[in-house]
Structures are given as C-alpha cells and as structure tokens.
Amino acid sequence: MAETKSVIGTQNKKGQTYTDTWKMMNEAPRTPSFFTGSEVIKEALRRASCDVMIAYPITPQSEAAALIGELFAEGYIGDYFRGESEFAVMSQCAGSAFGGARVFTTTAGPGTMRAMENFPMWAGSRLPIQMIVTCRGINSPLSIQPDTLEIAYLLNTGMLVWHAETAQDFFDWILKGYMVSEEPDVHLPLALCCDGFFVTHTKDVVNLTPANMCLPPYDPYRSPVPCMDMECPPVRMMRDPFVMKSNYISYATHASWQQEIWAAVERSRKHSIHWLNGLIDTENTDADVVIVASGTAVSQGREAIRLLEDEGVRCGLVKVKTLRPWPEEEIREATKNAKHIFVPEFNVTGWLAKEIRATIPNPHRVHAGPHVCGGMTMPPEIIVSEIKTALGMKTFSLAGRGS
Amino acid sequence: MIKKRLNIRMSGLGGQGAVTAAHVMAMAANRDGKFSISNPFFGAEKRMAPAESYCRIGIERIYDRGELVFPDVIEVFHPQVITMGKSYTMPFYSGIKEGGVVIINSGQPLLSEEDVQRLEDLNVAVFYIAGTELAIETAGTELSTNMTMIGSVAGITNCVSMEALDGALQERFGKKFVASGGTASLDEAIKKKFAKKEMLLAKNLATVKRAYEIAGEWAEKNKIELRVGNPAVAA
C-alpha cells in the first residue's frame, strides 16, 4: 500500500494552511464582517480547497457565481468555467467529480428544474458535488423572488438537502457540507438551499474564519465506488450489460442500488449531527405553541415570537436544518408537548408541513401555514395573526397591508 | 418616538441607487454598533423600473428580512413612484406605521388631498426635499440623488452618525463591490463620472451632509422625533 501522508499543516500555492476542519470551524478565531450572502459564499469558497467551479447565470445566484470567478482569477479555485446551460453545467459537474475533483456550483429556480435529471444521476454515481440552490420561483408567470417550491423537487433525488436560514449558516455549512458528503459511507451530493435575495442579497454580520486557513483537499480514492481514473475510465459505468438489459438482474441491480443511496442518506445522519450540532435547533419547546420552519421562515418565526411575547403568548421554535436526512425522531421529540404546531412556508404546497404531519403522532396539531408564494415576503405579523386566530384571540386585520 | 427598531423602506426607480442607499445606511449603523440588515427587492434590473430596498436598524439582533411591509420611514426617491404608481406597494405609503415619516424627493407637493388626510390621520409627517437638484448642485450629478436621501433620513432620525456614514461610503466606493451586475456597473459609472475616488467620496459626503442639515433643521422645527433606542430606558 502506498504511504499516505497528511497535508494538515502544509500550505497550498496561495499560502493558505490546510487545517483540520474541526479545529478551523470550532476553534479558530472568527472575524465579524458585514457582507451580503453572495459575498459570504465567495468567502466560504476561498477556504474550501475547491478544484472546479462551473457557472451559468441565473438570478439570484449570478452574483455568487461572478464573485467566485474573481476567486479563480486570484488563484483560489483550481478551474472555473461557464456551461452552455444549466443541464450542461450539472453534467460538467458530474464529469469533473468523476475525474476526482471537489466540485462546486450554484443555481436557482428554473435552472434547478432544467438540470433536474442530473441530480439522481449524481446521487446514483455517488458524486459529492456541492450545489448552492438560491431558491426562486419556478412557475410561470416568472418570478425572480424566493419561493421554496423547488426544494420539494429535490427531496427525492437522493441528494442531501440542507436549508440555510442565514448567511452565517451558509458560510459554515458550505465548508462542513463537504466534510459530510465526502465521507466514504455517504459520498453523496449536497443541495445547500437558501431563500434567494433574503439571504444572497441581504447584508448582515457574519463571523468568518481566518482566510489563511483552508480545508484539506478532497481525496477521490475515499469514494465507495471505483474511482474513475485512466485505469478505470468513466465509460466503465455503462459497459456492464446487466445494468442496461431489461431483465430481473437488471431490475434487482437498480433496486438494490437505489436502496443503497437512501441508506447512504441515512448514514449521513450521524455525520450531519456531528458537524451541525444536531439536525434541528430548538427553543422553548415546552410551550403549547411551537413554530417549525426551515430557511428564512425561521427568521420570520423568530420575529413573530418576539411580537407574541409582547402580547403574553409564549411560543417555541424548531429550526429544521437538514431536510435530507429528515430529522424524524428529533421533530417528534421537539413537538411532543405542543398543542399547536405552525409551519410557515415560502411556497404554496406546504411540503414541510406535509412531511411533519407524516412524522408526528396526532398530526391534526399541525397548522400548515401561513404560506406565501411567488416570491412574496412573509411579514412576522402574518404569522402572529395566524397563531392568534387559531388560539381564538382577537387579531388586527392585515387587509390593505396595514394602511 | 423612541423605537427598538427603525424600519426604512426606500422606493425608487432602477438606476437611482436605492439598493446602494440601503446598504450604506446598514453599513453605517453597523459601524455605530447598532444591529442592522439591508436587502433589495427588484424585478428586472432595468432603469426606471420600480426598485425597492429596505434597511432595518435596531438595538437588538434583527432576524426579519425581505420586503418591508410595515415601515416607520418611507423614502420616495423619484416622483414617479407616486405620480405613476411605480411602486411595489400601492399606494406608496401602504403599511406605514403610526407616527412615521415620509421623505419625498421632490421640490413640490405631490400628494392628493386624500393622501394628505390619510397620512395626517396616522400622524405621519411628510418631508419634501429637492434631492436631485441638491445632488446636481453639490456633487454635479443626479447620480448622487441617493446621497441626499441617505442624508435626509439620517438627519431626521439620527439613526446613524455622520462619522459612520463617512466610513461606510469609503468602504462602499473605496473597494470593488458587487451587489448585482447592474449596481456594479452603476458604481463604475459614478466612479468614472468623478474620475477619482477621493473626489467621489468627498462630493458624495458633501451631498449627504447638506441633506442631513436641511432635514435635521426641518425635524427640529416641526418637532419630529423618531429615534432608535431603548424605549423602556427612555421612559
């Protein structure tokens, strides 16, 4: 066996020190910076030892993609290029990952949908690509504003799906995400989602790790499937006749492999708990009323809780950090005391409420809403109104938007 | 009125720098040690199309983001926001909180009698400033209109200090900043207009200061108080 030598403590060509990721994320000093979410994505990538970034413009991810282009010009990214379409980008990401690269890309809304065929292929090929999804409306008429409907489509691709609330989540989770998705017993792509504009274009304080520290590089030979190299070229994947033939063995192969992908999603659970300090965050879950949310709906929920406190209503909060793996046990435990569970969502279908209803006992406790969609903002006052109405309390009319 | 949080909605047209204004305000508040968040809201990034931005400044951590539906202050960067309804919210003052302030970039009154009455009923003060003219006069370009709007809101509310605004402007225009493709190119356009960054910063700051003084005098004369602080301590 070839001798392996740790790169920790050595420097890359930019003079950054490859640092133990746990130490970098948990022990290194942090500098508060006032940045937009897009700038924060760039700063995370600066520290990610990323080999390849592939870009294609679509609002609201275009800024992040452009800023990462600057990183490439500065020499922090191995390679950077633009695809011909979102489908092409995701296919090129696959090619790069097959070739052993740590890959990053960003997308949004209709672009995510256009590339959708690639995502089960990524998962099936066990490619630990990280894709930022800056959610926006996907339907016609077009909207460029945030609407989390596209996340619903990603949930069953076999990818890991995390939903960031803030730019701080983004910074930390981009780096930690690679640590989870590159584990040999996981080795799956990660869709790291956020609500576009509300995170990408919002200026907020974010605590950054030192720029002279970076992640250890990706080791493609930790992949649980044969690593593609010159001795085992990509064409090998499609060469086995039993995979392509329509017979029992073929079906059994696919069925067992699909189960293995979902088993890998489950195996990511322990790593996600380790790196994210749990799959959910909770506050005051002994209250009768609990808000369960993901993404910026959590932030709006936090403001609603403040407003409710002023009126003497105590309300708990569950922040769902990972949607895949789904924190089933955690949500069941966190909501066991709740008489009313409210699930505010930035989409029309209420996919999160449906998942929660399918998870907990006495699902009639779940109030699916409030919902906003098409890119609309969810004022905390709407959440307050929904909760007060359900509790039989008098609430002011929001008609005419308060005028 | 002293409030834990000041919510400012800036309604303008594409190319006027409303997004930049909110960013600069939030950056200044952050420099002053307050909590702040800014974010934009626009459709197609196009000149003269409606563009809105929001700046939230407070004494405790701010979670709220997205469109500001219930603002304390509304700034109208262009008369067409009112006269042609180029606004994401109609009428443009929808949602304004009682005791709030409306700041309008216009040398002449634009509101209908009905609008005036509705704002009076909500005890909302209206301040007109010929911001574009002031920008042309002081900075030599209408591109600094947003500086008059920054100065106006700062002068009336004192939510950010002039020192912090100076620092925020230097930070914003002293380095390459990408808030969007359109905003970046506008930043470059204004830099070219002034040729030198130092001159740009000096003229922009002068514009902010003039608007700050004019607005401050108006607020004092009309006994308008809308500050960020801890109401419990003040009481």
Interface residues (C-beta under 8 A of the other chain):
Chain A: F34 T36 S38 E39 S62 E63 A66 L67 I144 Q145 P146 F197 F198 V199 H201 T202 K203 D204 V205 T296 V298 S299 Q300 R302 E303 M376 T377 M378 P379 P380 E381 G400 R401 G402 S403
Chain B: H23 A26 M27 N30 F35 S36 I37 S38 N39 P40 F41 G43 Y63 D64 R65 G66 E67 L68 V69 F70 T89 P91 Y93 S94 G95 I96 K97 R118 V178 A179 S180 G181
